[in-house]
Amino acid sequence: MLMNKMDSLKLWESYHDDSLDKAKDVADFLQDEFCPLGADLIWSPEYFSWKLSKQNPAGQGFLAYALHEGKVIGSASLTKKRILLDGVEFIACEVGDTYTSELFRRKSKPKTLSEIDPNPESYLNKSIFGRLISELMSKSKDSDIPLVYGTPNKNSYPGYIKRLGFVEHKKYRNTTHYRPTVKLLISKYPFLKPFGDILMALELFSIQVQNVIYSKIINPKISVKYEMPSEADLNKLWLSVRPSKGFSLVRDFLYWKHRYADHPHSKYQFISFYSDKDLIALAVTRKSISRLNNSAIAIVEWMNEDSFRFGQILASTLNLYKNSNVNYFYVWLQSLSHNASIANRNFFFLKKQAPIIFADNLISRDLLENEKDMIFFLGSSDAI
């Protein structure tokens, strides 16, 4: 009986594809199984080339996948990132694109046992996700990558933490803050529909008032351009805000150009703020459709002089998209930070935890246990 049960298990094999020869097959698998109906394009061969090939200024990354009878049934990736830790620059990796076909989460097994752990009862030999991540982590060690981070969803989080030796940065408490629009409120609470015109007028009025307060009263000399700044201006701003302590991505002109301007299919909007022709702040936003009839504005990333207020970034973003007919605005913030308080006052009152995890080693433990500063945004992950 046991032999018959084992024979009925679906067999799979794991692979690495540094050449990206299977990138199209992996992208097709992900789009077909995990991209919701009506959503924007998420995965494509161009997407994997953008992040995992030499197009990436940080260097070539790693793609892993599992096959059953020649078809992709699971995937994972490591994307190289230029990182600052206590002012020292080095190459780290972000783990992502971790998906397994629902048909193979049970009643499947590898054709061959893992070389990392050949125990048949090991998680690496029972889980496609576990196998691919463990093999990518082995690749990162072989490449002398000292730090690996990720932003897992609720499905992959337990496997990372309980099975694969990752640790969450709980003291930072990364949180998604949502500001629902009147459109969303009416769709959820139909009894509000008779008051829709009044509510929308109030919504527009509050956005316009907030924008006037910043643009006409607090910072009347600030000019705004809706374009990417020049290389010289952006590098000058980066040098003035470059942190000497804690964790940050390297956010020079090369970073902003590759991450946003060169993305193969996601379209981002730059908002640049100038004082006497000097760039003092920069924000990137994106309008996206996550599923049919569900659109949102993400405040993806920003960089600003200390004298420039985060509230003005929110006000300018809300004003820019006030007639966009989206369901909500959202942003990642440290839960108890000053910026989070500002967001709360701007009606970003719905919250959801968005954990940041690190592969457990001496460097990540030092970062977490000593509560070093974290400069982290939606755009620090390739998921948006």
N, C-alpha and C positions, 0 to 999 in steps of 0.2 A: 504493500500500500504506500509506504514512504517513497519507494523508488518511482511508482507511478506519479505521485504528487510532484516529485522533483522533475520528472520528465515533462510534466505539463507546464512548468515554469517557462516564461518567455525569456530568451537569452539576449543579452546585450554586451556590447564591447565599448570601451572608452578609448578616446583618441585625443591627441593634441594637434593643433593645426596652426603652427606659427606662420605658414605660408598663406593662410586664409583661403586655401583652395575650396574648403567646404563652407565658406562664409554665406554664399547664396542659399545653400541647403539649410543652414542654421537659421538664417533670417526668415526663410519661407516657413519653417517649422514654428518659429516664435510668432510670426504674424498670423498664421492659420489657427494656432491653438490659444494664443494669449492676448491678441489685440482685440478689444471689444468692438462690437458692431458699430459702425459710424465714427470710430475714433480716428484721430490723425495717424499717419504712418509712424510707426515706432522703429522697426528694424528693417534693414536693407543691407545688401552687400556694401554699399557706399558708407553706411553707418559704421560697419565693422572696420572698413579701411581707414575711415576718419580717425577712429579711436585706437585701433590696434596695429596699424601699419606705421611706417616711417613718416607718414603725414603728421603724426602726433609729435610735437616738439620734445616731449619727454622720452620718446623712444618707442620701439616696437613692443607691443604687449603680447598676451597669450590667450588663445581660444581653446576651450576643451568642449567635447561633445560626446554623446553616446549614440550608438547605432543599433538598430534591430533590423536585420535583413536589409541592410543598406540604407535605411531611413533614419533620420535624426529623431531621437526621442528625448534628448536632454541636452542642456548647454550650460556653460559658465564661462566667464572671462575675467582676465586681470588687465586693467588699463593702467599704464604708467602715468604718474603725476609728479610734477616738480613740487617739492614740499619744503617749507621752512619749519624747522624745529629749534627754538631758542636761537633764531637768527642764522642757523646753519642750513644751507641748501643741500638737498639730496633727492634721489629718486625713490618714490614710494609707489604703491599700487592700490587701486580701488577694485574690489571684487564686485561683480555684477552679472546681469543677464543669466541669473540662475533659475532655470525652469526645467521641470521634468513632466513629460506627458502623463496625464492622469491615468492612462491605461497601464503605465509601467511603475506606478508607485507601490503596487502590491503584485504579488505573484510573478516576480521576475528575478533573475539572478545574472551575474556576470559570467561570460564564457570562461574567463580566467580570473584567478584571485589576485588581489592587489599585491604588488611587490612591496608596498609600504607596510602593509599588514596582511599577511596571508591567512589569518584566522578566518575560517568560513563564517563565523558568528560575528565578525567585526562589522561595524557600521559601514565601513568602506566597501564591504562585500554584500551589503544588503540594500544600500541606498545609492541610486545613480547620483543624486545631489552630493552625498558624502564622498563618493569616489572622485567625482570631478573636482570638487573643491580641494580635497587632499592632494590630488595630483598637481593642481595649479599652485598650491602652497609649496610643494616640493620644487616646482619650477622656479618659484620666487626665491627660495633659499639658494638654489643653484646659481641664480643670477645676482646673488648678494643684495636682494631687496630687503631693507631693514624694517619696513613698516607696511602693513596691509590694513586697509580700512574698508568699511562698507556701510550701507544704509538698508538693511534687509526689510522685506515686508513681513507680515505676520505669519506667513507660511514657512519661510526659510529661517526666521529668527531662532526658533527652538533648536534646530539642527546646528546652527552656528555656535550657539552658546553651550548647549548640553553635550554635543557630540564632537565638535571640531576645534575646540580650544580657543574660541573667540571670547572677548570680554566687552561688555557694554560700558560706554562712558555715561554712567547714570548720574554723576554729579553735574554734568553739563545740562542734561535733560533737554535735548533738542525736541522742539514742539512745532507742529504745524498749526498756525493760527489762520482761521477762516473768517472772512467777512461775507455773509450771505447777502445777495441783492434782493430787492423787493420781488423780482421775478421768481426767485427760488422760494421765498416765503409764501407767495401766493400759490405756487404749485404744491407745496406741502400742506398748506392750510387754506383750503378753498373758501372758507367763510370770509377771508380777507379780500376776495375778488371784487366785491362792490366798492371797496375803498382803494382799489388799485391805483387809479389816477392820482388820488391825493397822496398816497404813500410814495409813489414814484416822484411826484413833485417835491415832496419833503426830502427824499433821497438826493435828488439833483441839487436842491438848495443847500443841503448840508455839505455836499462835496464842493460846491462853488464857494461857499463861505470859507471853508477850510483852506482852499487854494488861495483865495484873496488875502486871508490873514498872513500867509507866508509870502506870497509874491508881491503884495502891495504894502504890507505893514512891517513884518519882521525882516524880510530880505528884499527890499524893493530894487536893489541894484544888481540882483542876480538875473542873468539871462539864461535861457534854456534852449538847447538845440536837440533835435531828435535824430541824432546821427552818432556814429562812432567817432570819438576824438582822434586827433592825429597821434602818430606814434610818439612824437616828442612830448605832447601834452600828457598823454597817458603814463608814459614812463616817469615823467616829472612828478605826477601825483602819486604813483606807486612808491617812488623813493621817499616821498615825504611821509607816507603812512606805513611803510614797511615795518612790520613788528620785529622787535629784537628778542621777544620772549614768547613762549607758547607755540601753538600749532597754526599753520596757515598754508594754503597753496601759494606758490609764487604767482603773483597777479600783475605781471608786467604786460606790455602791449602784445607780446607773443601769445600770452595766455588768453587774453580777451579776444584776440583775432581768431585763434584756433577754436576756442570753446564756443564762441557765438557766431562770429561773422562767417566762419568756414564750415559750420555745421551743414551736412549734406541735404537735410530736408526740413528741420525745424527752423522756424523764422522767429527771430528775436528783435525786440525794439530797444535801441539804446536811448537813454535820456541823459544828456550831459549838461551840467550846471557850471556856469562861468561867472567869475567876479573879476572885473577889469581885465577881461580876456584870458584870465588864468583859470584852468580847469580845477574846480575845488570838490566836485562830486560827480559820480557816474553811477547809473543804475541800468540794469537790463531786465526787461519784462518779456512775457510771452503770453499770447492768447492761444489756447489749445482746446481741443475737443477730446475728452477722455472716453466718451461713449456717446451714442446717439442722443441728441437733445440735451447734452450736458457739457457746457463750455465754461471756461474759467480763465482768469488772468492770474498768472504767477509772477510775483516779484522775485525774480530768480537770483539776483546778486546785486550788490552795490559796493562802492568804495568811496570814502569821503574824508575830507579834513575834519578834525575834531570840532571845529567851529561850526560845521554845517550840520543841521539837524535831520535826524532820520524822519521826523514828522513831515518835513518838506518833500522827501522822497515818496512817502505814502500819499500826500496831498496831490503831488504832480501826477502820480500814477492813476489815482482815482479820477482825477480831472481828465486825463488823457482818454480814459476808457469809459467815461460816464454814460456814453450812449452806445456801448458795445453789446448790450443785450445778453450779458453772460449771467451765469448762475451764482458765481461767487468769485472773490479774490482770495488769494492765500499766499503765505510766506512762512519760511522756517526761521525760528528765533529761539534763543535760549530762554527757557520757561520763565525764570524770575529776573530777567535782565531789564534794564531801563528801556530798551527798544520794545520789549514785550509789553511793558506798561503803556508806552505810546500807542502801540497797536491796539491794545484793549480800549483805549480812549477813542480810537477811530473805528470802533465797532467790529474789530477782529476778535470776537468773543468766543467763538467755537474753537476748541482745542483738541489735538490728538497727538499722542506721543509718536515721534519719528526717531527711533534709536540709531545711534552711531556706534558701530562696533569696530574693534581692532583685534588682529591676531595677537594672542598673548605672548609677549616676550619682554625683555628688560626695558626696551625703549617705550613700548606702550604702557607698561606698568608705571614707569616714571612719569609719563604724561598724565595718566589717570590718578595715581595715588597722590601726586603733588598738586593736583587740581590746577594744572597749567591752563592759561588762557587758550580758548579755541575760537578761531575765526572761521566760521563754517556757514554755508549757504545752500539753498536748493541746487545751485549751479556747481557746488563742490562735488556733487554726484552727477553722473551722466544720465540719471533716470528722468530728467526733465529737459 
